[in-house]
Amino acid sequence: MSVSSTPASKRAVGGFGRLILTPTFGPLIVLIVFCAVFSLATKTFFAAGNLSLVVQQSVIVGTLAIGQTMIILTAGIDLANGGIAVLGTIVAGRLVAEQQNPVFSLLLALIICTSIGLASGLLVSRLMLPPFIVTLGLLGIVTAITRLTAQGGAFPVTDDLLSWPGNAFNVGDTSITYGMLVMFGLYGLVWYLLTQTAWGRHVYAIGNNREAARLVGIPVQARLLSVYTFAGLLYGIGAWLALGRIPNADPNALQNANLDSITAVVIGGTSLFGGRGSLWGTLIGTLIVSVLRNGLTLTGIDPLWQDLITGILVISAVALDQISRRKQR
Amino acid sequence: MTVETSEKLALRPKGTVVLEARGITKRYGQVTALDRADLELRAGEVLAVVGDNGAGKSTLIKVLCGAVVPDEGQVLLDGQPVHFRSPLDARKLGIETVYQDLAVAPALDIATNLFLGRELRRQGPLGTWLRLLDKGRMRREAQHEMDQLKFHLPAIDSAVEKLSGGQRQGVAVARAAIFARRLVIMDEPTAALGVRESGQVLNLIRTIRDRGLAVILISHDMPHVFEVADRIQIMRLGRRAALTSPQKHTMSEVVAIMTGAARGDDAVEANGSA
């Protein structure tokens, strides 16, 4: 937040009020409470090694959720992101298994993922098709292509470049993977684009009131196309991170990643109706799910509870959003 | 790219003709929406355009703001012929349009809405290379403009959805006023508003006119027209049926000309306007 306010310009609320009113505040409290509860319940939770594991486990969905956040902010939704990332892993994994150049293989995977994003962007922006239907259809198409490409097998990845995101270095006791750094870097980059540039304001405005955005001269089609294409690139990077985490390109992996990424966005306080929300909320939402899974496992509670609690969180988040939107009317 | 709000006004002396439309014709298949319609707008005036449904006022306005390309006729801006292919063309030449349906982004704040689509970036490499927004300057300029327009709003960084309908439309009108260099077209700006809220917007229209901008006001609401208009152009059957002023004709006379009950006289001169 900029602090440069002249006496002439009144501000709506002061620093602390502003903090509470930010949509990220609620999710942050939930995350802190969960961490506190698990730290008290089990000694093994709040250990450097375990916290590192929590973050590592959230890297793939966390990265897919960045693209998901951008798309949901434009009042869209992406059901295909997990499928696109899996195709990326299969393309890179198979090419490397066939002795192709790893740099070429990775680049091709990134290009293919970006192109699929571009395709859904074209369908959504030019043909004005509903994003739900476009990405649902693409999920089917992409999944089929993935299986055809994989030819029934999985591809173990031994290549250094493809598994690089899984490499770690230590800071004190904490093990930090390059994949974690990539994810945090992407969060920083997209946060900057969404909040500090005109492009980001246009993304919010389109989700808020598409017609108004068009009337004030925002190139709505071009902005939507850029959002979906950029999201495709992020899914490609997610594929690379997935290969780093589990060095095996498996066509059956990441089956629920699309819904998990939507869950992270929603728990993070971003409105499914578009135009409201924050990227930091999504990071927190991703971590909440990851902390929950990890903590329940450590405390020896049946992992089924994880799905139940996540479900309650999703419904609560959407209910809160709906109530706050209704109050503004 | 960015609009310098401080040096935006290319204003002509009050009373000089800013915009002229001559013999505008527009047909949609068999339907003639405009049949050699004329319009003349002067700096520092509010020209109300009234007419029954289908009289051609919406089409005429769409021609003037670039949304519709006419089949025949000429549009002159400061005496120079212009050809708008899109609303963007018109906007580049200093023509802004306000729509009735509150074209704002509710979750974004007032300053952001005022500069939406025309954001200011930081000077130097931060703006050029990193595309960094100058939020402080946009807030200050937004506040300054709202003070100039004497339009009272909550803090400039409040979300627009926290405002009343009148205040929201005020934001849309202010956006047009800030960026218009020649004229503002208002298409039913009070249609969605209550009595008190309409009053706020009408005040704003007067303020804009007094700053020297020319305003075209399209409205169904005769009391509003008579409250702010300097001259009234009555449209009927796709052309100008009469040009009058609130001083020359009463509301019921204007309605009579609109509906064809009374004969309009295109030759009415309106130099006696306020």
Interface residues (C-beta under 8 A of the other chain):
Chain A: S2 S4 S5 T6 A8 S9 K10 R11 A12 Y192 Q196 T197 A198 W199 R201 H202 Y204 A205 N208 N209 E211 A212 A213 L215 V216 G217 I218 G275 R276 Q328
Chain B: P87 L88 R91 T97 Y99 D101 L102 A103 V104 A105 P106 A107 L108 D109 T112 L116 G117 R118 E119 R121 L130 R131 L132 L133 K135 G136 R139 R140 Q143 H144 D147 P154 A155 I156 D157 S158 A159 E161 K162 R175
